[in-house]
């Protein structure tokens, strides 16, 4: 499998109304480090200003699914997040000049946190946020790839349980819910994958970008950090995201949209 490579990342800065418990300033500092890390990996990072009325605008991953130069616009069930989607749609069309596809089925719901692309196929979490109709919309948009729906337990996205830790490597936690998700993926998978199992559930969501693995800081996932050190023969970077990802729905991958685009794009 040829490894996925990205040229750009779209992020949104932290809104001042981000947290009820006064942690927005700490989250902003962690987000600045997050963005700097993406730039250090050679990505052209486009930073969107925050909408001060949208506490979740930093979790931009949920707003679109981008593959092969096409952006499928997400369709959240929560109407409070529709403005986030509208803002990202405008940036993808006008600034990034990507063709966009809309989910036209009124009964469909789809969020990016439920979509795992391995480079060869899609797995789509069937969750409280994405339904079968949403998965079918994604399959229609990217017919060149197999697309398998995967039932997700609890009120979480698929990528809370599994993410890509390298070419053909699935990162998964040892928790029963994560292992159940892995079994469903293995039953549906068209290709064979290796698995990297980590003790903490929060450690299962990582970012693999152009040969570098990004995981949470060791103080946040001490047991998993040792496993990453011992078993991953890749460049690694660790990030503290305890404030940025304080929301139980948030993870490392939640804060960026990754894409590959050849021409230069101006920053906002």
C-alpha atoms as an extended CHARMM CRD file, in Angstrom:
* protein
*
       268  EXT
         1         1  UNK       CA              0.0000000000        0.0000000000        0.0000000000  PROA      1               0.0000000000
         2         2  UNK       CA              1.3750000000        3.4120000000       -0.9290000000  PROA      2               0.0000000000
         3         3  UNK       CA              1.3620000000        5.5780000000        2.2170000000  PROA      3               0.0000000000
         4         4  UNK       CA             -1.0420000000        8.4830000000        2.3970000000  PROA      4               0.0000000000
         5         5  UNK       CA              0.6790000000       11.8110000000        1.9480000000  PROA      5               0.0000000000
         6         6  UNK       CA             -0.7560000000       15.2280000000        2.6910000000  PROA      6               0.0000000000
         7         7  UNK       CA              0.2390000000       18.7090000000        1.6110000000  PROA      7               0.0000000000
         8         8  UNK       CA             -2.2370000000       20.8730000000        3.5380000000  PROA      8               0.0000000000
         9         9  UNK       CA             -4.1510000000       21.0080000000        6.7790000000  PROA      9               0.0000000000
        10        10  UNK       CA             -7.1810000000       23.1360000000        7.5430000000  PROA      10              0.0000000000
        11        11  UNK       CA             -7.6190000000       24.1130000000       11.1940000000  PROA      11              0.0000000000
        12        12  UNK       CA             -9.8350000000       26.4640000000       13.1580000000  PROA      12              0.0000000000
        13        13  UNK       CA             -8.5790000000       28.3900000000       16.1610000000  PROA      13              0.0000000000
        14        14  UNK       CA            -10.1210000000       27.9130000000       19.5980000000  PROA      14              0.0000000000
        15        15  UNK       CA            -13.1740000000       30.0180000000       20.3450000000  PROA      15              0.0000000000
        16        16  UNK       CA            -13.3100000000       32.0480000000       23.5620000000  PROA      16              0.0000000000
        17        17  UNK       CA            -16.5440000000       30.2210000000       24.3970000000  PROA      17              0.0000000000
        18        18  UNK       CA            -14.7310000000       26.8980000000       24.0210000000  PROA      18              0.0000000000
        19        19  UNK       CA            -15.1090000000       25.7160000000       27.6170000000  PROA      19              0.0000000000
        20        20  UNK       CA            -17.4150000000       26.4160000000       30.4930000000  PROA      20              0.0000000000
        21        21  UNK       CA            -14.7020000000       25.8120000000       33.0590000000  PROA      21              0.0000000000
        22        22  UNK       CA            -12.3260000000       28.5670000000       32.0150000000  PROA      22              0.0000000000
        23        23  UNK       CA             -9.8180000000       26.3990000000       30.1350000000  PROA      23              0.0000000000
        24        24  UNK       CA            -10.0190000000       28.1880000000       26.7900000000  PROA      24              0.0000000000
        25        25  UNK       CA             -6.6600000000       29.9420000000       27.2670000000  PROA      25              0.0000000000
        26        26  UNK       CA             -4.8790000000       26.6520000000       28.0140000000  PROA      26              0.0000000000
        27        27  UNK       CA             -6.6440000000       25.0730000000       25.0380000000  PROA      27              0.0000000000
        28        28  UNK       CA             -5.4850000000       27.9400000000       22.8080000000  PROA      28              0.0000000000
        29        29  UNK       CA             -1.8850000000       27.3830000000       23.8540000000  PROA      29              0.0000000000
        30        30  UNK       CA             -2.1370000000       23.6560000000       23.1680000000  PROA      30              0.0000000000
        31        31  UNK       CA             -3.7460000000       24.3590000000       19.8070000000  PROA      31              0.0000000000
        32        32  UNK       CA             -0.8780000000       26.6910000000       18.8680000000  PROA      32              0.0000000000
        33        33  UNK       CA              1.5650000000       23.8550000000       19.5570000000  PROA      33              0.0000000000
        34        34  UNK       CA             -0.6490000000       21.4850000000       17.5600000000  PROA      34              0.0000000000
        35        35  UNK       CA             -0.5800000000       23.8280000000       14.5560000000  PROA      35              0.0000000000
        36        36  UNK       CA              3.1570000000       24.3950000000       14.8690000000  PROA      36              0.0000000000
        37        37  UNK       CA              3.6950000000       20.6270000000       14.8550000000  PROA      37              0.0000000000
        38        38  UNK       CA              1.7070000000       20.2820000000       11.6190000000  PROA      38              0.0000000000
        39        39  UNK       CA              3.8380000000       23.0060000000       10.0400000000  PROA      39              0.0000000000
        40        40  UNK       CA              7.0300000000       21.3270000000       11.2610000000  PROA      40              0.0000000000
        41        41  UNK       CA              5.9410000000       18.2570000000        9.2900000000  PROA      41              0.0000000000
        42        42  UNK       CA              5.9190000000       20.3330000000        6.1130000000  PROA      42              0.0000000000
        43        43  UNK       CA              2.1840000000       20.9190000000        5.8340000000  PROA      43              0.0000000000
        44        44  UNK       CA              0.7950000000       24.1660000000        4.5310000000  PROA      44              0.0000000000
        45        45  UNK       CA             -1.5850000000       24.9880000000        7.4010000000  PROA      45              0.0000000000
        46        46  UNK       CA             -4.5720000000       27.2190000000        6.7250000000  PROA      46              0.0000000000
        47        47  UNK       CA             -5.8200000000       28.6840000000       10.0060000000  PROA      47              0.0000000000
        48        48  UNK       CA             -9.4300000000       29.7790000000       10.1510000000  PROA      48              0.0000000000
        49        49  UNK       CA            -10.3770000000       32.4050000000       12.7280000000  PROA      49              0.0000000000
        50        50  UNK       CA            -12.7520000000       31.1420000000       15.4230000000  PROA      50              0.0000000000
        51        51  UNK       CA            -16.4260000000       31.9360000000       15.4400000000  PROA      51              0.0000000000
        52        52  UNK       CA            -16.9540000000       33.2030000000       18.9740000000  PROA      52              0.0000000000
        53        53  UNK       CA            -20.4880000000       31.8030000000       18.9880000000  PROA      53              0.0000000000
        54        54  UNK       CA            -19.3430000000       28.2350000000       18.2330000000  PROA      54              0.0000000000
        55        55  UNK       CA            -17.6940000000       26.4010000000       21.1550000000  PROA      55              0.0000000000
        56        56  UNK       CA            -16.8710000000       23.3310000000       19.0390000000  PROA      56              0.0000000000
        57        57  UNK       CA            -15.5180000000       25.0620000000       15.9370000000  PROA      57              0.0000000000
        58        58  UNK       CA            -11.9730000000       23.8580000000       16.7010000000  PROA      58              0.0000000000
        59        59  UNK       CA            -13.1560000000       20.2640000000       16.0780000000  PROA      59              0.0000000000
        60        60  UNK       CA            -13.0850000000       20.7620000000       12.3530000000  PROA      60              0.0000000000
        61        61  UNK       CA            -12.6670000000       17.0940000000       11.3920000000  PROA      61              0.0000000000
        62        62  UNK       CA            -16.4000000000       16.5120000000       11.7220000000  PROA      62              0.0000000000
        63        63  UNK       CA            -17.3350000000       19.0210000000        9.0030000000  PROA      63              0.0000000000
        64        64  UNK       CA            -16.0600000000       17.2700000000        5.8500000000  PROA      64              0.0000000000
        65        65  UNK       CA            -14.4410000000       14.1630000000        4.4010000000  PROA      65              0.0000000000
        66        66  UNK       CA            -11.7270000000       14.9190000000        1.8430000000  PROA      66              0.0000000000
        67        67  UNK       CA            -10.3160000000       12.2740000000       -0.4870000000  PROA      67              0.0000000000
        68        68  UNK       CA             -8.7570000000       12.3660000000       -3.9690000000  PROA      68              0.0000000000
        69        69  UNK       CA             -9.2450000000       16.1290000000       -4.2060000000  PROA      69              0.0000000000
        70        70  UNK       CA            -13.0040000000       15.9980000000       -3.4990000000  PROA      70              0.0000000000
        71        71  UNK       CA            -14.6820000000       17.2570000000       -0.3220000000  PROA      71              0.0000000000
        72        72  UNK       CA            -17.8530000000       15.5750000000        0.8590000000  PROA      72              0.0000000000
        73        73  UNK       CA            -19.6090000000       18.0410000000        3.1400000000  PROA      73              0.0000000000
        74        74  UNK       CA            -20.7560000000       16.4610000000        6.3910000000  PROA      74              0.0000000000
        75        75  UNK       CA            -24.3420000000       16.5200000000        7.5840000000  PROA      75              0.0000000000
        76        76  UNK       CA            -24.4710000000       16.6160000000       11.3900000000  PROA      76              0.0000000000
        77        77  UNK       CA            -27.6000000000       15.5840000000       13.2390000000  PROA      77              0.0000000000
        78        78  UNK       CA            -26.9930000000       18.3470000000       15.7830000000  PROA      78              0.0000000000
        79        79  UNK       CA            -28.3520000000       21.5180000000       14.1780000000  PROA      79              0.0000000000
        80        80  UNK       CA            -26.0820000000       23.6020000000       16.4170000000  PROA      80              0.0000000000
        81        81  UNK       CA            -23.1350000000       22.4180000000       14.3040000000  PROA      81              0.0000000000
        82        82  UNK       CA            -24.5750000000       23.3410000000       10.9090000000  PROA      82              0.0000000000
        83        83  UNK       CA            -22.9510000000       26.7800000000       11.0140000000  PROA      83              0.0000000000
        84        84  UNK       CA            -19.5490000000       25.1130000000       11.4640000000  PROA      84              0.0000000000
        85        85  UNK       CA            -20.2160000000       23.1040000000        8.3110000000  PROA      85              0.0000000000
        86        86  UNK       CA            -21.3080000000       26.2020000000        6.3770000000  PROA      86              0.0000000000
        87        87  UNK       CA            -18.1000000000       28.0580000000        7.2830000000  PROA      87              0.0000000000
        88        88  UNK       CA            -15.8460000000       25.1490000000        6.2820000000  PROA      88              0.0000000000
        89        89  UNK       CA            -17.7700000000       24.5880000000        3.0450000000  PROA      89              0.0000000000
        90        90  UNK       CA            -17.0830000000       28.1940000000        2.0190000000  PROA      90              0.0000000000
        91        91  UNK       CA            -13.3580000000       27.8550000000        2.7480000000  PROA      91              0.0000000000
        92        92  UNK       CA            -13.0580000000       24.5600000000        0.8720000000  PROA      92              0.0000000000
        93        93  UNK       CA            -14.7530000000       26.0560000000       -2.1890000000  PROA      93              0.0000000000
        94        94  UNK       CA            -13.3230000000       29.5770000000       -2.2640000000  PROA      94              0.0000000000
        95        95  UNK       CA             -9.9060000000       29.3110000000       -0.6740000000  PROA      95              0.0000000000
        96        96  UNK       CA             -8.9160000000       25.7100000000       -1.3190000000  PROA      96              0.0000000000
        97        97  UNK       CA            -10.8260000000       25.5580000000       -4.6220000000  PROA      97              0.0000000000
        98        98  UNK       CA            -11.9550000000       21.9860000000       -4.0340000000  PROA      98              0.0000000000
        99        99  UNK       CA            -15.0390000000       20.5480000000       -5.6890000000  PROA      99              0.0000000000
       100       100  UNK       CA            -17.6000000000       19.8540000000       -2.9810000000  PROA      100             0.0000000000
       101       101  UNK       CA            -20.3200000000       17.2270000000       -2.8080000000  PROA      101             0.0000000000
       102       102  UNK       CA            -23.4060000000       17.5700000000       -0.6200000000  PROA      102             0.0000000000
       103       103  UNK       CA            -25.3160000000       14.8450000000        1.1980000000  PROA      103             0.0000000000
       104       104  UNK       CA            -28.7360000000       15.1720000000       -0.4420000000  PROA      104             0.0000000000
       105       105  UNK       CA            -30.6440000000       12.4970000000        1.4780000000  PROA      105             0.0000000000
       106       106  UNK       CA            -32.7610000000       14.2450000000        4.1290000000  PROA      106             0.0000000000
       107       107  UNK       CA            -32.5670000000       11.1520000000        6.3180000000  PROA      107             0.0000000000
       108       108  UNK       CA            -28.7790000000       10.8970000000        6.1640000000  PROA      108             0.0000000000
       109       109  UNK       CA            -26.4080000000       12.0280000000        8.9080000000  PROA      109             0.0000000000
       110       110  UNK       CA            -22.6370000000       11.9910000000        8.6180000000  PROA      110             0.0000000000
       111       111  UNK       CA            -19.7150000000       13.3660000000       10.6690000000  PROA      111             0.0000000000
       112       112  UNK       CA            -16.0470000000       13.1390000000        9.7560000000  PROA      112             0.0000000000
       113       113  UNK       CA            -15.0330000000       11.6610000000       13.1080000000  PROA      113             0.0000000000
       114       114  UNK       CA            -16.8880000000        8.5180000000       12.0830000000  PROA      114             0.0000000000
       115       115  UNK       CA            -14.9020000000        8.0750000000        8.8640000000  PROA      115             0.0000000000
       116       116  UNK       CA            -11.6390000000        6.1410000000        8.8060000000  PROA      116             0.0000000000
       117       117  UNK       CA             -9.7960000000        6.0340000000        5.4700000000  PROA      117             0.0000000000
       118       118  UNK       CA             -6.9580000000        3.5170000000        5.3490000000  PROA      118             0.0000000000
       119       119  UNK       CA             -5.6150000000        4.5090000000        1.9410000000  PROA      119             0.0000000000
       120       120  UNK       CA             -7.4210000000        1.5930000000        0.3200000000  PROA      120             0.0000000000
       121       121  UNK       CA            -10.8920000000        1.5850000000        1.8210000000  PROA      121             0.0000000000
       122       122  UNK       CA            -13.3040000000        3.4270000000        4.0960000000  PROA      122             0.0000000000
       123       123  UNK       CA            -14.7870000000        2.3140000000        7.3750000000  PROA      123             0.0000000000
       124       124  UNK       CA            -17.7630000000        4.3910000000        8.4870000000  PROA      124             0.0000000000
       125       125  UNK       CA            -18.9570000000        4.3170000000       12.0610000000  PROA      125             0.0000000000
       126       126  UNK       CA            -22.6810000000        3.8340000000       12.5240000000  PROA      126             0.0000000000
       127       127  UNK       CA            -23.1220000000        5.8600000000       15.6750000000  PROA      127             0.0000000000
       128       128  UNK       CA            -25.2100000000        8.4930000000       17.3990000000  PROA      128             0.0000000000
       129       129  UNK       CA            -23.8140000000       10.9190000000       14.7960000000  PROA      129             0.0000000000
       130       130  UNK       CA            -23.6870000000        8.9450000000       11.5420000000  PROA      130             0.0000000000
       131       131  UNK       CA            -26.2930000000        6.5530000000       10.1520000000  PROA      131             0.0000000000
       132       132  UNK       CA            -26.4780000000        3.9930000000        7.3520000000  PROA      132             0.0000000000
       133       133  UNK       CA            -27.8080000000        6.6060000000        4.9320000000  PROA      133             0.0000000000
       134       134  UNK       CA            -24.7850000000        8.7820000000        5.6780000000  PROA      134             0.0000000000
       135       135  UNK       CA            -22.4700000000        5.8430000000        5.0060000000  PROA      135             0.0000000000
       136       136  UNK       CA            -24.2040000000        5.2280000000        1.6740000000  PROA      136             0.0000000000
       137       137  UNK       CA            -23.7210000000        8.8890000000        0.7450000000  PROA      137             0.0000000000
       138       138  UNK       CA            -19.9940000000        8.5350000000        1.3520000000  PROA      138             0.0000000000
       139       139  UNK       CA            -19.8440000000        5.3140000000       -0.6640000000  PROA      139             0.0000000000
       140       140  UNK       CA            -21.5680000000        7.0570000000       -3.6020000000  PROA      140             0.0000000000
       141       141  UNK       CA            -19.1300000000        9.9670000000       -3.4270000000  PROA      141             0.0000000000
       142       142  UNK       CA            -16.0220000000        7.7710000000       -3.4970000000  PROA      142             0.0000000000
       143       143  UNK       CA            -17.0600000000        4.6790000000       -5.5070000000  PROA      143             0.0000000000
       144       144  UNK       CA            -13.4400000000        3.8400000000       -6.2850000000  PROA      144             0.0000000000
       145       145  UNK       CA            -12.9650000000        2.5920000000       -2.6990000000  PROA      145             0.0000000000
       146       146  UNK       CA            -14.7230000000       -0.1330000000       -0.7090000000  PROA      146             0.0000000000
       147       147  UNK       CA            -16.8360000000        1.3330000000        2.0840000000  PROA      147             0.0000000000
       148       148  UNK       CA            -17.9350000000       -0.7190000000        5.1060000000  PROA      148             0.0000000000
       149       149  UNK       CA            -20.3200000000        0.4280000000        7.8480000000  PROA      149             0.0000000000
       150       150  UNK       CA            -19.1030000000       -0.3970000000       11.3700000000  PROA      150             0.0000000000
       151       151  UNK       CA            -21.3980000000       -0.3040000000       14.3960000000  PROA      151             0.0000000000
       152       152  UNK       CA            -19.9290000000        1.9420000000       17.1010000000  PROA      152             0.0000000000
       153       153  UNK       CA            -20.7820000000        1.4620000000       20.7930000000  PROA      153             0.0000000000
       154       154  UNK       CA            -21.4700000000        4.2730000000       23.2480000000  PROA      154             0.0000000000
       155       155  UNK       CA            -21.8570000000        7.9160000000       22.2980000000  PROA      155             0.0000000000
       156       156  UNK       CA            -18.5570000000        8.2150000000       20.4600000000  PROA      156             0.0000000000
       157       157  UNK       CA            -17.1600000000        8.4450000000       16.9540000000  PROA      157             0.0000000000
       158       158  UNK       CA            -15.4640000000        5.5160000000       15.2370000000  PROA      158             0.0000000000
       159       159  UNK       CA            -12.0660000000        7.2290000000       15.4220000000  PROA      159             0.0000000000
       160       160  UNK       CA            -12.2930000000        7.3260000000       19.2040000000  PROA      160             0.0000000000
       161       161  UNK       CA            -11.7200000000        3.5680000000       18.9890000000  PROA      161             0.0000000000
       162       162  UNK       CA             -9.4310000000        3.1240000000       15.9870000000  PROA      162             0.0000000000
       163       163  UNK       CA             -7.0860000000        5.2050000000       13.8440000000  PROA      163             0.0000000000
       164       164  UNK       CA             -4.2060000000        4.7550000000       11.4030000000  PROA      164             0.0000000000
       165       165  UNK       CA             -0.7810000000        4.5280000000       13.0660000000  PROA      165             0.0000000000
       166       166  UNK       CA              1.1040000000        3.9290000000        9.8280000000  PROA      166             0.0000000000
       167       167  UNK       CA              0.6620000000        2.2610000000        6.4450000000  PROA      167             0.0000000000
       168       168  UNK       CA             -1.6310000000       -0.7450000000        7.0290000000  PROA      168             0.0000000000
       169       169  UNK       CA             -1.4220000000       -0.3130000000       10.8280000000  PROA      169             0.0000000000
       170       170  UNK       CA             -4.5660000000        0.1410000000       12.9210000000  PROA      170             0.0000000000
       171       171  UNK       CA             -4.1390000000        1.6430000000       16.3860000000  PROA      171             0.0000000000
       172       172  UNK       CA             -6.6710000000        0.2630000000       18.8470000000  PROA      172             0.0000000000
       173       173  UNK       CA             -7.0060000000        0.1670000000       22.6170000000  PROA      173             0.0000000000
       174       174  UNK       CA             -7.2710000000       -2.9510000000       24.7470000000  PROA      174             0.0000000000
       175       175  UNK       CA            -10.6700000000       -1.8570000000       26.1090000000  PROA      175             0.0000000000
       176       176  UNK       CA            -13.5010000000       -4.2570000000       25.2790000000  PROA      176             0.0000000000
       177       177  UNK       CA            -15.4460000000       -1.6660000000       23.2740000000  PROA      177             0.0000000000
       178       178  UNK       CA            -12.4060000000       -0.9970000000       21.0930000000  PROA      178             0.0000000000
       179       179  UNK       CA            -11.7210000000       -4.6870000000       20.6120000000  PROA      179             0.0000000000
       180       180  UNK       CA            -15.3380000000       -5.2050000000       19.5600000000  PROA      180             0.0000000000
       181       181  UNK       CA            -14.9240000000       -2.4740000000       16.9480000000  PROA      181             0.0000000000
       182       182  UNK       CA            -11.7240000000       -4.1260000000       15.7190000000  PROA      182             0.0000000000
       183       183  UNK       CA            -13.5170000000       -7.4700000000       15.2790000000  PROA      183             0.0000000000
       184       184  UNK       CA            -16.1980000000       -5.7720000000       13.1780000000  PROA      184             0.0000000000
       185       185  UNK       CA            -13.5590000000       -4.0790000000       11.0550000000  PROA      185             0.0000000000
       186       186  UNK       CA            -11.6890000000       -7.3510000000       10.5200000000  PROA      186             0.0000000000
       187       187  UNK       CA            -14.9060000000       -9.0490000000        9.3880000000  PROA      187             0.0000000000
       188       188  UNK       CA            -15.6210000000       -6.3000000000        6.8530000000  PROA      188             0.0000000000
       189       189  UNK       CA            -12.1080000000       -5.3980000000        5.7030000000  PROA      189             0.0000000000
       190       190  UNK       CA            -11.1150000000       -5.9690000000        2.0960000000  PROA      190             0.0000000000
       191       191  UNK       CA             -7.4240000000       -5.7600000000        2.9900000000  PROA      191             0.0000000000
       192       192  UNK       CA             -5.2460000000       -7.1560000000        5.7860000000  PROA      192             0.0000000000
       193       193  UNK       CA             -3.9840000000       -4.7810000000        8.4650000000  PROA      193             0.0000000000
       194       194  UNK       CA             -1.5500000000       -5.0070000000       11.3380000000  PROA      194             0.0000000000
       195       195  UNK       CA             -2.7580000000       -3.8390000000       14.7360000000  PROA      195             0.0000000000
       196       196  UNK       CA             -1.0450000000       -1.8340000000       17.4460000000  PROA      196             0.0000000000
       197       197  UNK       CA             -2.8240000000       -2.2680000000       20.7880000000  PROA      197             0.0000000000
       198       198  UNK       CA             -2.4490000000        0.3490000000       23.5220000000  PROA      198             0.0000000000
       199       199  UNK       CA             -3.7740000000        0.1950000000       27.1030000000  PROA      199             0.0000000000
       200       200  UNK       CA             -5.4860000000        3.5810000000       27.4140000000  PROA      200             0.0000000000
       201       201  UNK       CA             -8.5720000000        4.2540000000       25.3420000000  PROA      201             0.0000000000
       202       202  UNK       CA             -7.5070000000        7.8850000000       24.8030000000  PROA      202             0.0000000000
       203       203  UNK       CA             -4.3250000000        6.6290000000       23.1370000000  PROA      203             0.0000000000
       204       204  UNK       CA             -6.1330000000        4.8590000000       20.2910000000  PROA      204             0.0000000000
       205       205  UNK       CA             -6.6110000000        8.0670000000       18.3210000000  PROA      205             0.0000000000
       206       206  UNK       CA             -3.3460000000        9.0940000000       16.6690000000  PROA      206             0.0000000000
       207       207  UNK       CA             -2.3350000000       11.0080000000       13.5640000000  PROA      207             0.0000000000
       208       208  UNK       CA             -0.0500000000        9.4870000000       10.9510000000  PROA      208             0.0000000000
       209       209  UNK       CA              1.1940000000       12.2520000000        8.6740000000  PROA      209             0.0000000000
       210       210  UNK       CA              3.8220000000       11.7850000000        5.9730000000  PROA      210             0.0000000000
       211       211  UNK       CA              5.8870000000        9.2290000000        7.8610000000  PROA      211             0.0000000000
       212       212  UNK       CA              5.4860000000       10.7170000000       11.3410000000  PROA      212             0.0000000000
       213       213  UNK       CA              3.2470000000        9.4050000000       14.1050000000  PROA      213             0.0000000000
       214       214  UNK       CA              1.6630000000       11.9810000000       16.4160000000  PROA      214             0.0000000000
       215       215  UNK       CA              0.3020000000       10.7350000000       19.7190000000  PROA      215             0.0000000000
       216       216  UNK       CA             -0.7400000000       12.2430000000       23.0210000000  PROA      216             0.0000000000
       217       217  UNK       CA              1.8950000000       13.2550000000       25.5670000000  PROA      217             0.0000000000
       218       218  UNK       CA              3.2700000000       10.6570000000       27.9770000000  PROA      218             0.0000000000
       219       219  UNK       CA              1.7370000000       12.3580000000       31.0130000000  PROA      219             0.0000000000
       220       220  UNK       CA             -1.6900000000       11.7950000000       29.4190000000  PROA      220             0.0000000000
       221       221  UNK       CA             -1.1310000000        8.2100000000       28.2290000000  PROA      221             0.0000000000
       222       222  UNK       CA              1.8670000000        6.9020000000       30.2300000000  PROA      222             0.0000000000
       223       223  UNK       CA              1.4310000000        3.2030000000       29.4390000000  PROA      223             0.0000000000
       224       224  UNK       CA              0.7390000000        3.7170000000       25.7440000000  PROA      224             0.0000000000
       225       225  UNK       CA              3.6550000000        6.1260000000       25.4160000000  PROA      225             0.0000000000
       226       226  UNK       CA              6.0090000000        3.3040000000       26.3940000000  PROA      226             0.0000000000
       227       227  UNK       CA              4.4600000000        1.0590000000       23.7530000000  PROA      227             0.0000000000
       228       228  UNK       CA              4.8040000000        3.7280000000       21.0750000000  PROA      228             0.0000000000
       229       229  UNK       CA              8.4680000000        4.1320000000       22.0340000000  PROA      229             0.0000000000
       230       230  UNK       CA              9.1590000000        0.3970000000       21.9750000000  PROA      230             0.0000000000
       231       231  UNK       CA              7.1410000000       -0.7170000000       18.9610000000  PROA      231             0.0000000000
       232       232  UNK       CA              6.9650000000        2.1810000000       16.5090000000  PROA      232             0.0000000000
       233       233  UNK       CA              9.9380000000        2.4850000000       14.1940000000  PROA      233             0.0000000000
       234       234  UNK       CA              8.8640000000        5.8460000000       12.8180000000  PROA      234             0.0000000000
       235       235  UNK       CA              9.4680000000        9.4780000000       13.5340000000  PROA      235             0.0000000000
       236       236  UNK       CA              7.2300000000       10.3680000000       16.4800000000  PROA      236             0.0000000000
       237       237  UNK       CA              5.9260000000       13.5370000000       18.0300000000  PROA      237             0.0000000000
       238       238  UNK       CA              3.8670000000       13.8030000000       21.2030000000  PROA      238             0.0000000000
       239       239  UNK       CA              1.3700000000       16.5220000000       22.0010000000  PROA      239             0.0000000000
       240       240  UNK       CA             -0.3200000000       17.5970000000       25.2090000000  PROA      240             0.0000000000
       241       241  UNK       CA             -4.0160000000       18.0370000000       24.4390000000  PROA      241             0.0000000000
       242       242  UNK       CA             -5.5830000000       17.6340000000       27.8860000000  PROA      242             0.0000000000
       243       243  UNK       CA             -7.3620000000       21.0000000000       27.6340000000  PROA      243             0.0000000000
       244       244  UNK       CA             -7.8300000000       21.0420000000       23.8600000000  PROA      244             0.0000000000
       245       245  UNK       CA             -9.4460000000       17.6010000000       23.9290000000  PROA      245             0.0000000000
       246       246  UNK       CA            -11.1700000000       17.8980000000       27.2930000000  PROA      246             0.0000000000
       247       247  UNK       CA            -14.5010000000       17.1640000000       25.6390000000  PROA      247             0.0000000000
       248       248  UNK       CA            -14.9590000000       13.3550000000       25.7140000000  PROA      248             0.0000000000
       249       249  UNK       CA            -15.8880000000       13.5090000000       22.0220000000  PROA      249             0.0000000000
       250       250  UNK       CA            -12.5810000000       15.1740000000       21.0620000000  PROA      250             0.0000000000
       251       251  UNK       CA             -9.3220000000       13.5330000000       20.0120000000  PROA      251             0.0000000000
       252       252  UNK       CA             -6.0620000000       14.3810000000       18.2440000000  PROA      252             0.0000000000
       253       253  UNK       CA             -7.5690000000       13.9500000000       14.8070000000  PROA      253             0.0000000000
       254       254  UNK       CA            -10.5710000000       16.1400000000       15.6610000000  PROA      254             0.0000000000
       255       255  UNK       CA             -8.6570000000       19.3780000000       15.2120000000  PROA      255             0.0000000000
       256       256  UNK       CA             -7.6180000000       19.2120000000       11.5500000000  PROA      256             0.0000000000
       257       257  UNK       CA             -8.7530000000       18.3740000000        8.0460000000  PROA      257             0.0000000000
       258       258  UNK       CA             -5.9060000000       16.8670000000        6.0360000000  PROA      258             0.0000000000
       259       259  UNK       CA             -5.6690000000       16.9510000000        2.2600000000  PROA      259             0.0000000000
       260       260  UNK       CA             -3.2880000000       16.7390000000       -0.6390000000  PROA      260             0.0000000000
       261       261  UNK       CA             -3.2150000000       19.6210000000       -3.0900000000  PROA      261             0.0000000000
       262       262  UNK       CA             -0.3660000000       20.5760000000       -5.3660000000  PROA      262             0.0000000000
       263       263  UNK       CA             -0.7630000000       24.2910000000       -5.8540000000  PROA      263             0.0000000000
       264       264  UNK       CA             -0.0790000000       26.9240000000       -3.2160000000  PROA      264             0.0000000000
       265       265  UNK       CA             -3.0350000000       28.1770000000       -1.2220000000  PROA      265             0.0000000000
       266       266  UNK       CA             -3.0150000000       31.5540000000        0.4630000000  PROA      266             0.0000000000
       267       267  UNK       CA             -3.5890000000       31.7150000000        4.2150000000  PROA      267             0.0000000000
       268       268  UNK       CA             -6.7400000000       33.3250000000        5.5740000000  PROA      268             0.0000000000
